[in-house]
Amino acid sequence: MPLSLLLTTHYCNRCLQPPVNTLPDLAVHYLPQFVAESDLAESTVVVVDLLRASTTISHALAAGATCVVPCLEVDETFAKAQSFDRSEVILGGERGGKIIEGFDFGNSPTDYSADQVFGKTVLFTTTNGTRALAHARLAARILVGCAVNRSAVVESIVAADNIHILCAGTNGQVTREDILAAGAIVEELFQQAATDRWQTNERAEAAHREWQELLTTARAMGRSVSEHFALELRDTTGGKNLLALGYDADLDTCAQLDTLTVVPELDTTQGQIRLP
């Protein structure tokens, strides 16, 4: 082959190579099992369990709880309580959506009011949310996000490079309520930074579209976003479960946008969720 043709071929092959992506990642994962723990390492992870762990944790800390200690198992929660004076600790959580026998509260956000939890440690276990938190344990930062603290969380992470929004789901099943909450967070990130700030994965784009459709419908129906979000939640898997258990009011609470300024963050060395 003539040298001139060889050089031309080499040059063209180089030009045809796709450009290397140097943008940081913005990814949504619909379930913990859809992403390896190692893929979350050294990144910023926002754990979303809209109905109801993320919302309840946010309410508890906003009400003045010293910290929330996530526990995977019921027995673990009781065991940790032994190291406290009983008056200093609140046992909270659920199994199957219901309050656990021997616990102080279930998983309703409004139960964790200042008169109940101020200055106390909340030992907390849920079916899905606390497991999602454990799945993110290799991350550089682990935050708890939902509708009520969306803007505050986004303000805290908008300068971060690699961001993963990890949906908890329900019993290993993808849930639309978490997808919508993830989409709301993506929307706010795009509002606070340029849309080309990150390289988004397909699920982040899909969640964002779902949220934009909700916004469009809310406007068309003349409803506030929170009002329409609460109605949408009634048709989700988690929402139907709560309605069947009589927790209708929790749907309205969990659908409120930007009502709290708390940014709960898990300190993996201490095993505690605190405010910065």
C-alpha positions as CSV (number, residue, x, y, z in Angstrom):
1,M,0.0,0.0,0.0
2,P,1.4,3.5,-0.9
3,L,2.6,5.5,2.1
4,S,0.2,8.3,1.3
5,L,-2.8,5.9,1.4
6,L,-1.6,4.2,4.6
7,L,-1.4,7.6,6.3
8,T,-4.8,8.6,5.0
9,T,-6.3,5.4,6.2
10,H,-4.8,5.8,9.7
11,Y,-6.0,9.3,10.0
12,C,-9.5,8.5,9.0
13,N,-9.8,5.6,11.4
14,R,-8.7,7.9,14.2
15,C,-11.3,10.4,13.2
16,L,-14.1,7.8,13.2
17,Q,-13.5,6.9,16.8
18,P,-16.2,8.3,19.1
19,P,-15.2,11.1,21.3
20,V,-14.3,10.2,24.9
21,N,-17.0,11.3,27.3
22,T,-15.5,13.5,30.0
23,L,-18.8,14.7,31.6
24,P,-19.7,13.4,35.1
25,D,-22.6,11.0,35.5
26,L,-26.1,11.8,36.6
27,A,-27.8,8.4,36.9
28,V,-31.1,7.1,38.3
29,H,-31.4,3.5,39.3
30,Y,-34.9,2.1,39.7
31,L,-33.9,-0.5,42.3
32,P,-30.7,-1.2,44.4
33,Q,-30.2,-4.5,42.6
34,F,-29.9,-2.7,39.3
35,V,-26.6,-1.2,40.2
36,A,-23.5,-2.8,41.8
37,E,-22.4,-1.3,45.1
38,S,-18.9,-0.8,43.6
39,D,-20.5,1.4,40.9
40,L,-21.7,3.8,43.6
41,A,-18.2,4.0,45.3
42,E,-16.8,7.5,45.8
43,S,-19.9,9.1,44.3
44,T,-22.8,11.2,45.7
45,V,-25.9,9.0,46.2
46,V,-29.4,10.3,47.0
47,V,-31.5,7.5,48.4
48,V,-35.2,7.9,47.5
49,D,-38.0,6.0,49.3
50,L,-40.8,8.4,48.9
51,L,-43.5,6.3,50.5
52,R,-42.4,6.7,53.2
53,A,-38.9,6.3,54.7
54,S,-37.2,9.2,53.0
55,T,-40.1,11.5,54.0
56,T,-40.3,10.3,57.5
57,I,-36.5,10.6,58.1
58,S,-36.7,14.2,56.8
59,H,-39.6,15.0,59.1
60,A,-37.9,13.5,62.2
61,L,-34.7,15.5,61.7
62,A,-36.7,18.7,60.9
63,A,-38.5,18.1,64.2
64,G,-35.3,18.1,66.1
65,A,-34.4,14.5,66.4
66,T,-30.7,14.2,67.3
67,C,-30.1,11.5,64.6
68,V,-31.8,8.6,62.8
69,V,-30.1,5.3,63.1
70,P,-31.1,3.0,60.1
71,C,-31.4,-0.7,61.0
72,L,-31.9,-3.6,58.6
73,E,-33.7,-5.9,61.0
74,V,-36.2,-5.6,63.8
75,D,-34.1,-7.6,66.2
76,E,-31.1,-5.3,65.5
77,T,-33.3,-2.3,66.3
78,F,-34.3,-3.7,69.7
79,A,-30.7,-4.7,70.4
80,K,-29.4,-1.2,69.7
81,A,-32.1,0.3,72.0
82,Q,-30.5,-1.6,74.9
83,S,-27.5,0.8,74.9
84,F,-29.8,3.8,75.5
85,D,-32.0,5.0,78.4
86,R,-35.5,4.2,77.0
87,S,-36.5,7.8,77.5
88,E,-33.8,8.9,75.1
89,V,-34.7,6.8,72.1
90,I,-37.6,6.3,69.7
91,L,-38.2,3.0,68.0
92,G,-39.7,3.6,64.6
93,G,-40.4,1.8,61.4
94,E,-42.7,-0.8,59.7
95,R,-43.0,-4.2,58.2
96,G,-45.6,-4.5,55.4
97,G,-46.5,-0.9,56.0
98,K,-47.7,-1.5,59.6
99,I,-46.1,-0.4,62.9
100,I,-44.0,-3.1,64.5
101,E,-45.1,-4.6,67.8
102,G,-43.2,-2.9,70.6
103,F,-42.2,0.1,68.6
104,D,-43.2,3.7,69.4
105,F,-44.2,4.7,65.9
106,G,-44.6,3.3,62.4
107,N,-43.6,5.0,59.2
108,S,-46.0,8.0,59.1
109,P,-44.0,11.2,58.7
110,T,-46.4,13.3,60.9
111,D,-45.9,11.0,63.9
112,Y,-42.4,12.3,64.2
113,S,-43.3,15.7,65.6
114,A,-41.1,17.9,67.7
115,D,-43.1,17.1,70.9
116,Q,-42.3,13.4,70.3
117,V,-38.8,13.3,68.9
118,F,-36.9,16.5,69.8
119,G,-33.5,15.7,71.2
120,K,-34.0,12.0,70.8
121,T,-32.3,9.3,68.8
122,V,-34.6,7.5,66.4
123,L,-33.8,3.8,65.7
124,F,-35.5,3.2,62.4
125,T,-36.1,0.1,60.3
126,T,-38.3,-0.2,57.2
127,T,-38.9,-2.8,54.5
128,N,-37.1,-1.0,51.7
129,G,-35.6,2.3,52.5
130,T,-33.0,1.2,55.1
131,R,-31.8,-1.5,52.8
132,A,-31.3,1.0,50.0
133,L,-29.2,3.1,52.4
134,A,-27.1,0.0,53.1
135,H,-26.6,-0.7,49.4
136,A,-25.0,2.8,49.0
137,R,-22.5,2.4,51.8
138,L,-19.4,2.8,49.6
139,A,-20.4,6.2,48.3
140,A,-18.5,9.3,49.3
141,R,-21.8,11.0,50.4
142,I,-25.2,9.4,51.1
143,L,-28.2,11.7,51.3
144,V,-31.8,11.0,51.9
145,G,-34.0,12.7,49.3
146,C,-37.7,13.0,48.6
147,A,-40.3,15.6,47.6
148,V,-40.4,17.6,50.8
149,N,-36.7,18.4,50.8
150,R,-36.0,18.3,47.1
151,S,-34.6,21.8,46.6
152,A,-32.5,21.6,49.7
153,V,-30.9,18.3,48.6
154,V,-30.3,19.6,45.1
155,E,-28.6,22.7,46.4
156,S,-26.3,20.5,48.5
157,I,-25.3,18.3,45.6
158,V,-25.5,20.5,42.5
159,A,-21.7,21.0,42.4
160,A,-20.9,17.3,42.7
161,D,-19.6,15.4,39.8
162,N,-21.0,11.8,39.8
163,I,-24.5,11.7,41.2
164,H,-26.6,8.6,41.6
165,I,-30.3,8.7,42.6
166,L,-31.1,5.3,44.1
167,C,-34.8,4.3,44.3
168,A,-35.7,1.9,47.0
169,G,-38.7,0.3,45.3
170,T,-41.1,-2.0,47.1
171,N,-40.2,-5.6,47.9
172,G,-37.8,-5.8,44.9
173,Q,-40.3,-4.2,42.5
174,V,-39.9,-0.9,40.7
175,T,-42.4,1.7,41.9
176,R,-43.6,4.7,40.0
177,E,-43.7,6.9,43.2
178,D,-39.9,6.6,43.5
179,I,-39.4,7.2,39.8
180,L,-41.5,10.4,39.9
181,A,-39.5,11.6,43.0
182,A,-36.3,10.9,41.2
183,G,-37.5,12.8,38.2
184,A,-38.4,15.7,40.4
185,I,-34.9,15.8,41.7
186,V,-33.4,15.6,38.1
187,E,-35.7,18.5,37.1
188,E,-34.5,20.6,40.0
189,L,-30.8,19.8,39.2
190,F,-31.4,21.0,35.6
191,Q,-33.0,24.1,37.0
192,Q,-30.0,24.9,39.3
193,A,-27.4,23.9,36.7
194,A,-27.1,23.6,32.9
195,T,-28.7,20.5,31.4
196,D,-25.4,19.6,29.8
197,R,-23.6,19.6,33.2
198,W,-23.8,15.8,33.4
199,Q,-24.0,12.7,31.2
200,T,-27.4,11.2,32.1
201,N,-28.4,7.6,31.8
202,E,-31.5,6.3,30.2
203,R,-33.4,5.9,33.5
204,A,-32.6,9.5,34.5
205,E,-34.0,10.7,31.2
206,A,-37.1,8.5,31.6
207,A,-37.7,9.6,35.2
208,H,-37.3,13.3,34.1
209,R,-39.9,12.8,31.3
210,E,-42.3,11.2,33.8
211,W,-42.0,14.2,36.0
212,Q,-42.4,16.7,33.1
213,E,-45.6,14.9,32.1
214,L,-46.9,15.3,35.7
215,L,-46.1,19.0,35.6
216,T,-47.9,19.4,32.2
217,T,-51.0,17.6,33.5
218,A,-51.1,19.6,36.7
219,R,-51.1,22.8,34.7
220,A,-53.7,21.6,32.3
221,M,-56.0,20.6,35.3
222,G,-55.4,23.8,37.1
223,R,-53.9,22.1,40.1
224,S,-50.8,22.8,42.1
225,V,-47.9,20.4,41.5
226,S,-48.1,19.0,45.1
227,E,-51.9,18.5,44.8
228,H,-51.6,16.7,41.5
229,F,-48.7,14.7,42.7
230,A,-50.7,13.5,45.7
231,L,-53.5,12.3,43.3
232,E,-50.9,10.5,41.1
233,L,-49.6,8.7,44.2
234,R,-53.0,7.2,44.8
235,D,-52.5,5.1,41.6
236,T,-49.0,3.9,42.4
237,T,-48.0,0.6,44.0
238,G,-47.0,2.1,47.3
239,G,-49.9,4.5,47.3
240,K,-52.4,1.7,46.9
241,N,-50.8,-0.2,49.7
242,L,-51.1,2.8,52.0
243,L,-54.7,3.4,51.0
244,A,-55.5,-0.2,51.9
245,L,-53.9,0.3,55.3
246,G,-55.8,3.6,56.0
247,Y,-52.8,5.9,55.6
248,D,-54.5,8.2,53.1
249,A,-53.1,11.4,54.8
250,D,-49.5,10.2,54.3
251,L,-49.9,10.5,50.6
252,D,-50.6,14.2,50.9
253,T,-47.7,14.7,53.3
254,C,-45.2,12.8,51.0
255,A,-46.4,14.8,47.9
256,Q,-45.5,18.2,49.3
257,L,-42.7,19.8,47.4
258,D,-39.9,21.8,49.1
259,T,-41.6,22.2,52.5
260,L,-38.4,21.3,54.5
261,T,-34.9,22.6,54.2
262,V,-33.2,19.6,55.8
263,V,-30.5,17.6,54.1
264,P,-30.2,14.3,55.9
265,E,-26.8,12.6,55.4
266,L,-25.7,9.2,56.5
267,D,-22.4,9.0,58.3
268,T,-21.3,5.5,57.6
269,T,-18.6,5.5,60.2
270,Q,-21.2,6.2,63.0
271,G,-24.2,4.6,61.3
272,Q,-26.2,7.7,61.9
273,I,-28.3,10.0,59.6
274,R,-27.8,13.6,60.7
275,L,-28.1,17.1,59.5
276,P,-24.9,18.9,58.4
